[in-house]
Amino acid sequence: MSQTPSRQTLANAIRVLSMDAVQQANSGHPGAPMGMADIAEVLWNDFLSHNPTNPHWVNRDRFILSNGHGSMLLYSLLHLSGYDLDIDELRNFRQLHSKTPGHPEYGYAPGVETTTGPLGQGITNAVGMALAEKVLAAQFNQDGFPVIDHYTYTFMGDGCLMEGISHEACSYAGTLGLGKLIAFWDDNGISIDGFVEGWFTDDTPARFESYGWHVVRAVDGHDAADIKQAIEQAQKETNKPTLICCKTVIGSGAPNKEGTHHVHGAPLGAEEIAATRKVLGWSAPAFEVPSDVKDAWDGCDKGEQAEAKWETLLESYVEQFPELADELLRRLSGELSDDWEEKSSAFIQATQAAGDTIASRKASLNTLNAFGPLLPEFLGGSADLTGSNLTEWTGCTDVDGNNANGNYLHYGVREFGMSAIQNGLALHGGFIPYGATFLTFSDYSRNAIRMAALMKLKNIFVFTHDSIGLGEDGPTHQSVEHVSSLRLIPNLDVWRPCDAVESAVAWKCAVESEDTPSALIFTRQNVQHQDRSAEQVADISKGAYVLKDCDGKPQIILMGTGSEVELATAAAEQLSADGIKVRVVSMPCTDLFDKQDAAYKESVLPSSVTARAAIEAGTTALWYKYVGLNGAVIGMDCFGESAPAKELFEHFGITANKLVVAAKALVA
């Protein structure tokens, strides 16, 4: 009878697969996988509740590799435990079209919970996932029926802790008391440049204790018993997140390179790999795992049993709480309620009929008040600007450290943290997250927004105070380049609606978008209501449409977004009075317009009409895509000033009269 492989041997399987894959690719990061192998072995074999045969099991524990450069750690774990990630995918590490890219990417390999690589965002996604678990449990669990009950585990290195976002997220996690969040700090003292003592001397345990975390100090990251005891201690603390401080040796097992930055981000080399195999007592050739080791790692049977046990609980829950169960399963499936389409469309029609001239941020709040009751999956918030962003609708209940049964989050001044936490909420499932700040502070959030677009998440980023129209706060708060900058991000729908109707449509489209996040951009100042037919209202969702038209072929097309659409319509009236045939096109979402078929785009912007002008209170460069190189763009390619909004529009020449002059020059 063969002897069960030792824990050390099981951990060495991770080390060997990782170093071999990096060597094969001739690039990568073997140090973290080799250094954290012992921690991963204990966590995955003794604690992690997951089912490799069903990576989407709702009540699985989530595992996040925040230090995503160590991706071979995760790929090795997935392969060894039985996920559909065969050895050829490990051989193809970092190669084109493989499921094993250089950093873990959501949607590639089964079992990868989020895309990591930009340091600090993994731990922040984990905060979002743990928050989702806590809120969903508070909303749906009943006595004796913990249908939502799982942990979120994350590995992170010194780099994650140096990134500012980790301060934002971990501070917030402590405030919210996320007791099922357990983070492992890989305290190996090494980053790319070498020993971190020259640039990272924080008292990290004290820092996390000050956040309100439970901290397990001085764990030997290469001692299985010590690691196991630390995790058990963490699980006993239910009111605080836990940081387990693991002292490790980077590249553990590589006799000549372990403990140095030389093993951080480069292949070990053939000689060092041979020496490492000898030190580890590993005789199998590259990419071969002995059958007894593979069998000991396989988590499929245990995972299927765990899910089956949960399914039995769920069946009883369905019998005793059928309405709650139906709602929970609907939300976890991502389907919208049966009355969503009818009632959301009715609100848009009513908004068109009402004809209110209000700020689009106010129109956004009105929409939230209408849509909120239809969307119990909404989990919104603001980065300390609730009263300015107008994101807290009448049915909101705050989520805080004492009450998780709510639907609104006061994120504090944590724009980046908020946005990456939203990504975690979206990844977990059961929620449609939205979060708000001023548009100028989208810069703080940008990388998290980019990650949402990269992962194809349903996530809604709300930005108000969208231009010089915010007035007296001055250029530090006046967005100029931000709308264009956001439009440059692939797979992000950027909406800048011109009135209450377009604002409502923007929200509806954002809610219905399955694999594209949305940025909704709203004004502080009032915007004029625009009259439309039912067909025009329907065309708003196509990103651009003909708002005002002339008889016959237009001589010139005027385009605009947001608060400048009313300037375009005013200019059109002046031009029409002078006998010039004008078409006005509102373009609330250029991203969606670009996705329309050629026939629709030609119907809105006919190629035969070459005289074109656009107006937007922001940078001008992107508009030449629509007006042509010989077209005119009324905008601003400089920073703003501090003054009342009306004076600023006049000062910077963003006016109907300026547009009229430019248009006449084009048709002369």
N, C-alpha and C positions, 0 to 999 in steps of 0.2 A: 504494500500500500504506500503510495507516494506521500511524502510529507508536504503539508501546506506551506507555500512559500512564506518567508518571513516578511514582516512589514518593511524591512530594509530593502528586500528584493523587490517588493511591489513598488516602492518609491523609486528604486533604481530603474525600473521600466520607464518611468517618466523621464528620468535623466538621460537615458540612452536614446530614446526616441527623439527627444528634443535636440540633443547634440548632433545626432545623425541627420535630422531634417535640416538643421541650420547649415551643416556641412554640405549637404547635397545642394542646397539652394545657393551656397556660397554667400549668404547674407542672413542676418537675423540676430536674435538675442538669446543665447543659451543660458546666460547667467541666472536670470530670475527663475526659469523653470527648474533648473538644477538646485537652486537655493531653496525654493519653496516646495519641492517635491514631497518632503516628509509631512509638511502641514497639509498639503492637498490630499495625500493618501489617507490620513486620519479623517479629515473632513468628509471626503467622498465615500469612504468605505464604512464609517461608523455613524455618520450623522445625516448626511445629505439625503433628503427624501425626494426622489425623482424617478422617472420611468423612462429609460432610454428608448423603449419601444413606442412611447407617446410623449415626445418632447413638449407638447402643448397642454399636458395635463394641468388643469386650472390650479390645483392646490399644491403644486410642486414647490419645493424650496427653490429660490433663485440664487444662482451663483454668478458673480460679476468679477471679471478680472480687470480691475481698474488700471493696473499697470500693463496695458494691453500689448506693449512691445514684447512681453513674455508669452506671446500667443501660443507657442508650442506647448506650454504647460496645459492650456485649455484643450488644444487639439489632441494631445496625448490622453488626457482624461476622458474626453468624449470617445475616442477610439477604443481605449481599454475597457471602459464601462459598458460598451455595447451600443452606442449610437450608430446611426447609419453614416459612418465616416470611415471608410476602409483604408487599408494601409497605403494604397496607391495615392490617396489624397495627402497623406503625410509625406510620401515621396515627392509630391508635386507642390510642396510648401512654397509659397510666394510666387507660384507660376501662374501664367495667364489662364483664367477661367477655372482655376481650382477652387475648392471649397475651403481652402486654407490660406487665405491672403496673409500678408505680413502682420496685420493687426486684425483681431477678431471683428468680423462684420456681420451685423444682424441680417438674417435672411440667406446666408450662404450655407454654413454648416448647421445641422440640427443641434440644438442645445446651446447655441450662442445667444444669450439673452439680450445683448446690446452691443453696439459698435463702440469699441474703446481704442484708445491710442492717444488722443489729446488728454494729457494727464489731468487728473482731478475730476473728469466728467463721469468716469465709471462709478466712483464712490457717490457722486451726486445723483446719478441715475438710480443707484441702489437706495438712496434716501427716498427717492420718488416711489420706488417699488415697495419699500417697507411702509411708506405712508399710504399707498394704495391698499395694501393688505389691512392696515389698521382701520382705515375708513370703511372699506368694504365689509370688514368683519363687524364693525359697529352698526352698520346699516342693515345687515342681513342675518348675522348669527343669532340664534335663540338658545335658551338654556338647554344644555345637552346636545346641541346641534352646532358645533363649531365647523361649519362647512367651509369657511375661509379661515385657515389656520396654518400658516407656514412661515418659514424664516427667509430672510435675505442675507446671504453671506457675500462678503467682498474681500478680495485681496488688494492691497495697495502698497506702493513703495514710497521711498523718501520723496520722489518727484511729485507724486500725487499730493503729499502733505505740504510741499513747498508751494504748489499752485494756490493762488488766492481763492479759487472757487471752493476748495476743500474747507476753508474757514467758513465761508458762507453756508455751505450745505451742512457741515457737521455741527455748527452752532445751532442751526434750525432743527436738526434732528434731535439734539438734546432738549431743546425747548419743547418739542412735540412729544417727547418721551417714547421714541420708537423702540420699544423693548425687544422687538424681533429682528432688529438690525445688528448683525455681528460682523465687525470689520477686523481683518488681520493686517497688522503693520509688519511688512517685511523689513525689519531693521538690520540691513546689512552694511550701512555706512558708505555705500558706493553709488555714485551716479556716473554719467558719461565722462565727466571731467576728472573723476578720481574720487578720493576720500572726501565725503561731504562735510567733514568737520571744518573745512575752510569757508563754507557758505550756508551751513544748516546746523545750527546749534540750539534749536528750540528744545525746551523741556516738553516733549510731545505728550507724555502721560499727564502732566499737570495741565497742559493746554486742554486736553479732552475732558479731564475732570472739571475744569472750569466751565466747559460747555454743558455739563450735566450728564456726561457719559459715565458708565461703569468701566473702569480700566483694570485689566489684568496685566500686571507688569512682569517683566523679566522672564518670559517663557522661552525655554530652549526650543528653537524652531527645528531642531533635528532630533528631539526626544519625543517619541510617540506618546508615551505616558503623560509627559508634561503638557503636550498639546491637547490630548484628550481631556485631561483634568480642566484645562483652561476653557474649553468649549462647554463642558458640563457646567462650569461656574457661570459662564455667560448666559446659558439657557435658563438658569435659575433666577436671573435678574430680569424681571418682566416689565419694569417701569422705565428702564433706561436702555439706550443702545450701548453696546459693549465694544471697546477697542481691546484687542488681544495683541500685546506687544511681543513679537517673536524675534529673538536675536538669531540671525542666520548668517551663513557664509555664502556669498554670491558664488555661483559656479561650483557648489559643493560636489566634490568627487574628482574634479580635475586637478591633479596633484601639483601642477606647475603654475596654474593660472587662477585657482580658486582664491577668493578674497581680494581680487584686484579688479580694476576697471577694464582690464584687457579681455575679460570674459563677458563683459556687459553686452556689447553690441557687435560681436564679430565671431565668425566660426572659430572653433578651437584649433583646427588644423589636424591633419592625419596623425601626426606623432602624438599630440596631446590626447586625441580620441583613443588611440591604442593604449596609451598609459592609463587613461581613465577607465577603460574596460578592465584593465588588469587590477586597478585599485578596487573597483566595484565587484570584481569577481564575475563579470558578465562575459560569457563566452559566445553567445549567439551573435551571428553576423548582423550587419545593419538592417534595420526595419523588420527584424524577426523577433517575435516575443514567444518564449517557450509556452507551450500549451497550458502547463499548470499555473503559470503566472497569469495568462489571459483568463483562464477559468476563475481564478481567485478574484480577479478584477471585475468580472462580468456582473453587472447590476440589474439585468433585465428581469430575472425572476423576482427579486426583492422589490423592484419598482412596480411590477405588475401587481404584486400582492398589496403594496401600499395603495395603489390607485383603486384596486378592487374593494379594499376596505372603505375607502372614501366614497366610492360609488354606492355602497350599501348604506352609508350614512346619508348620502344625498337622496336616495330613494325614500328613506323614512322622512326626511325633511320635506320632500315633495308631497308626501301624503298628509303631513300635519300642517304644512304652511304652503298650500298650493299657489296662492297669489304672490307671496314673497319669492317662492322658487321660480315661478314664471318670469318675474321681473329680473331676478338674479341671472338666470340663464339667458334672457334676452340681452342684458347688458354685457355679459361675458362674450356673447356671440358677435357683438358689435352692430347688431341690427337696431334700427330706429323704431320707435313706437308706431303702431298701426295708424294712429291719427296724425302723425307728423306731417306728411305731405299736405293733407287737406288743411290743417290748421295753420301751418307756416305759410302756405300760399295765400290763405285767406287774410292773414295779417299783412302781407305785402300788398295785396289789393286794397285793403283798408287804409294803409299808409299812403298809397297813391291817391286815394280819394280824399284823404284828410288834407293833403297839400301843405303840411307844416314847413315853415322856414325856421329851422333850428340848427344848432351845431351838430355835426355828424357824431360827435361823442355822446350827445344827448339822444340822438336817434339810435345809437348803439345800445344805450341803456333801455330805451323803449323796446327795442328788439329783444333784449335779454329778458325783460319783464314778460314779453309775450312767449318767447321760446323756452324760457326756464322751466315752466310747469310741464312742458312737453318733453323735457330732457333731464330726468333725475340723474343721469350719468354726468351732467355738468359738474366739474370741480374747478372752480375759478379762483382768481386771486389777483393781487396787485402788489408791486414792489413799493409799498408805503405811499401809494398815490391813489388810493381808492376813491377819495372824494374828487380827484381831478380826472382820473381815467373813467369814472362812472361805470364800474364793473360789478358793483354789488347790487343785484336786483332784489326786489321785495321779498322773494322767497328764500333768501340766503340765510344760512346758519353758520356761524364761525366754527372752524376746526381749530382746536388748540390742545394744549397738554392735558386738559381735563375733560375734553369732549371731542371724540373723533366722529360722532354721528352728525356730520355737517356737510356743507358743500362749498365753503368759501375759506380761502387761506390768506392770511395777512403775512406775506413773505418778508416784510421788513425791507430795508434797503439792500436787496440782494438780487439784482437783475440777472446776473449770470447764473447764480444758483437757482433762482426761480425757473429759468428757462430749461436748464438741464434736469431739474426735478420734474418739470412737466413732461420731459421725454421719458423719465422713469415711470410716471403715472400712465402715460400712453402705452408703453411697452408692457406694463403689468396687465392691463385690460380691465374693463368694467367702468372706465371713465372716458369722457372727452374733456381733456384739460384745456384751460385758457388762462393766460396770465398777461398782465398789463404793466406798462411803464410809459414814459414819454418817448417819442420817436427818436430823439437825439441820443437816448441811452440804449438804443438797440445795438450800438457799438459794443457795449458791455456784454450783450447777450449773443453776439453774432455767431460765435463758434458753436454754441448749443443749437441755434437756429439752423446752422449748416448741417449739424449732425441729425437733426430732425428730418431735414430734406434728404440727406443721404440714406437714412433708415426708412424713408417713406411712411412717416408716422402721421396719424391724425392728431394734430396738435395746433392750437390756435394762439398766435401771438398778437396781442392787441397793443397798438401804439397810438397815443393821442398827442395833441399839440404838435401838429405835423409840419409846421413851416414857420416862416416869419410871421404868420398869422397869430402866433401866440403873443407877440408884442413885446411888452416891456422887459421881460426876463432877459432879453438880449441874445447875442450870438452863441453863447454857451449852451443855450437851450433851443435855439432856432435851427431846425433841421434844414439842411440845404442839399447835401449829397446822399442822405440816408435812403430815400425812396429808390433812387437809381442803384445804390449799392445793394439793397435787398433784391432788386430785380435781377441782379447778376448771379444770384445763387440759383443753381439748377434745381428744378423740382420744388419750387416754392411759389405759391400763388400770392402775389402782392396786390392787395386791393386798396384803392384810394377812392372811395365813393364820393359822389358830388352832392348827394342829398339824402334824406331819410329813406327813400325807396331803395336807392342803390346800397345804402348801409344794411338794410334788412336782407337784401339779396346776397350781399357779401357774407353775412352771417350764415344764411341758409346754405350757400355753396360750401363754406368752410366746414359746417357740420356734416354735410353729405360727402365731402371729399374722402375717398378711401385710402389713398396712398400718397397724398401730397399735403404737407402742412400749409397753413395760411398765415399771412401777416395782414391784419386789418388795421388800416391807417385812417385816423379820424381827426377832425378839426376841433380846435377850441372855439373858434368863432362861428357864428351862424352862417349857414349856406342856403341859398335860395332853392325852393322847391321847383322841380321841372315837370311840366305837363308831358304825359306820355299816353300812348295807346296801350292796349293789352299786349299787342305784339311786341312793342318796344320794351315793355316790362319783362316779357319772356326773354328777350334778347340780351338783357343785362348779364345774364349768367354766361354768355359767350365771351365776355371780357371787353367787348366794344360793340357799339351799335350806332345807327344813325338817330340822333336825337332831334335835330331840326334839319329840314330839307327844303329845296326849292323846286320849282317846276322845271322839268327838263334836266339837262346835264349841268352840274355845277361848274362854275369857273374856278372855284377854290374850295378846298376842304379845310376847316378849322378843327383842331383836336384839343382836348383838354382832359384833366382829371381833377377830382376833388373840388376845392373852393374856386378853382379857375374855370370850371365849366360855365359858370354864370357869366364870367368875363367873355368867354367865347360866344355865348348866345347874345350878349349885349353888342359885341363887335359885329356879329352877323346881322343884327337889326340895322346897324348903321350902314353896313355895306349893302344890304338889300335896298335901303332907302336911296342909295346912290346908284341903283340899277345893276349891282353885281350879284350874280347867282351864287349862293353860299350853301354849303352843307356843314353842319356841326356834328362831329362825332365825339361822343363821350367814351372814354377808354378807362373804365375803373380798374380793369385787370389786364394789362398787356400780356401777361403770361398765358391766360386762358385764350385770349384772342389769337395768339400765335399758334395755339393748338387746333384752331378751327380749320376746316377744309378750305381749299383754294377758292371754291365758289363763294363761300360766305365772306371770306376776306375781300374778295373782289367786289362783292355787293356793297361792302361798307367803304372800302378804299379803292375805287376803280382805278386801274393803272392808267387809264386814259386821262385822268385828272392829275396833272403833275404839279399844279400850283397848290402847295400845302403849307400850313403853318400850325404850330402847336404852342400851347401856353401851359406852363406849370411852374409853381413857385419853388424851383429847385434847379439842380444842375441840368444842363441842356444836352449833353453829348448823346445819350441814348435815343433821344427823339429823332435824330437824323435817320434812324432806321425806318421811320414812318413818313417823315416829310421829304426824304431824299436830300442829297448833298446840296441841292439848290433851294431847298425849302427854308423856312424861317422858324426860329424857336424863340419864344419870349420866356425867359427864365432868368436865373442868376448863377453865375459861376464864381461867386465870392461869398464871404460870410456876411451875416446880417448886422443889424444895429439894435440898440435898445430904444424903443419908441412905440407909441400906439400902432396897432396893426394897420389901420387905414393909411397912416402916414408912411409906413414902411413900403406898402405896395406901390404907393405913388413914387417914393424915393427911388426904388429899384426898377421902376418902369414896368411893373407887372400889372398892366391895366388894359382895359378894352381899347382905349384910344391907341396905345402902342401897337396892339394887335391889328387894328384897322390900318394903320400906316404901313405895317409890314405886309399885310395882305394886298393892299393897293399896289405896292411896289412889285409884287409877284405877278399880278394880272395886267400890269401896265403894258 
